[in-house]
Amino acid sequence: MTPSPTETAGSRDFVKQSSLYQEFLAEREEILKHKWIESERLGYDIGFERALLDWIRKHRDSWRAARRAQLATGATPPVEAKK
């Protein structure tokens, strides 16, 4: 049985509002920033996979700690603009 279009849209909205998805989007944005900075520094596109692995190794722990602290103080992280 296939879900109706309204069920599918409702599921999508639920997922987009979930904290897990919001965390994924925030982390992805940081990885893309890191990719841009490192690519500019090196003079060529380093690719997403290399940027991901480098960011995880160098920045993920401190980024997560800062994000947790920010959320604990009640400050809301910036919401990404819809494109």
N, C-alpha and C positions, 0 to 999 in steps of 0.2 A: 504494500500500500504506500503510495507516494504522498508526502505531505502537501497540503494545500498551499497556495502562494501566501496566504495570510499567516499560516503557521510558520513557514520558512522566514518571512519578514520579521515576525515576532521573535523567532529564535535568534536571528541575526542581531536584532536590537538588544536582546538580552546579553549576547556575547560581547557586543561592542561596549556595553555599560559595565561589564564585569571588571573587578579590580585586577584580575589576572591578565586580561587583554590590555588594560590600560598600562600595566607594568611592562608588558611586552612592547607596546608602542613607544613608551618612554625609553626603554633600553635600546630598541632599534634606532631611535632618533640619535641617541648618544653614539652608537656604533657608526652611523652614517656621518656624523660630525667628525669622529675620529678618522674615518676613511678619507674625508675631504682634507683634513689638516695634514695627515701623513702623506697623502698623494701630492699635495702642494709642496710639502717639504722635500720630498724625494724627486719631484718633477715628472712623475708618471702615475697613472691610476694603479693603486695597489690591489684593487678588487675587494669585494665584500668579505670573502672568506678570510683573507689575510688580515683585514681590518678587524673582523670579529674576533679572531684568535688573539691578536695583539691587544685589543681592548679588554678582553676577558682577563688576560694575563696581567696587564698593567693597571687597569682602572676599575674593573667591575666591583671588587670588594669595597673600595672606598666610595664608589658611586652609590652602591646599595646602602651602605651605612649612612651616608648623608641623606639619602632619600627617606630611609626609615626615620631618621631624626626629624626631618622636615615634616613628615606625616604625623609623627608623635606629638609635635608641638601644635598641631592643628593647622599648620600652613598647608594650603593646597598647592600641589605642584602645578606649573603652568599647563593649561590645556592646549594641545596642539591644534592649530588652525586647520579647518577642513579645506581640502584642496578640490 
